[in-house]
């Protein structure tokens, strides 16, 4: 099973489990590779739902989200280099911050610009940050 629904998940922090990570490349640029993460929510009201695939880049200066994700999976940087096997990321649990954002696109039907709302992962974390509602509770995974 994977992400197929357009159902929006509310803005919040979610505990997720990594189901798969693939290396992909942009169709128009073979040198621009990225990691595509498939994440499944593993607790709470939305347990069992998949988030839209999360793309992280390895391009220097733009890989902050990849660094966060790898750190949450226990992969650490040594002398500026990350050494890991994609298979060791599967099954890792961590927290992501999900936000709903508007994305513009050009419709193939009529060529007009449209806008849709979609979920985006904006941060990978080891635990849910404290808020006034959960202050003092332990959420570290």
PyMOL commands that set and color helices and strands:
alter all, ss='L'
color gray80, all
select helices_A, chain A and resi 64-72+86-89
alter helices_A, ss='H'
color red, helices_A
select strands_A, chain A and resi 12-26+29-41+54-57+77-78+81-82+93-106+113-125
alter strands_A, ss='S'
color yellow, strands_A
deselect
rebuild
show_as cartoon
